[in-house]
């Protein structure tokens, strides 16, 4: 291993399982700028962000989000109805004043 060069082992394009040492000069901590863990992490984060952004444009993503909204709204409607029912009972309002979709 050449200590004056980047310590990353790179896979050669031809031939699986054959590695050679990166030929670039050391930038920091024994790695070249491209292979330094910080750079690798940054690149991965960027790729992840880009992937997420492109996912958000897909029909599947939008459909999933729309469905989540429906689920949230259904839960909110249920909660509000229960609250109204409770309030109405406390106020001793006649039952017919309560809107109940299952009876109407
Ligand atoms: Zn390198």
Boltz pocket constraint, residues with backbone or C-beta under 6 A from the ligand:
constraints:
  - pocket:
      binder: B
      contacts: [[A, 6], [A, 7], [A, 8], [A, 22], [A, 23], [A, 24], [A, 31], [A, 32], [A, 33], [A, 34], [A, 35]]
      max_distance: 6.0
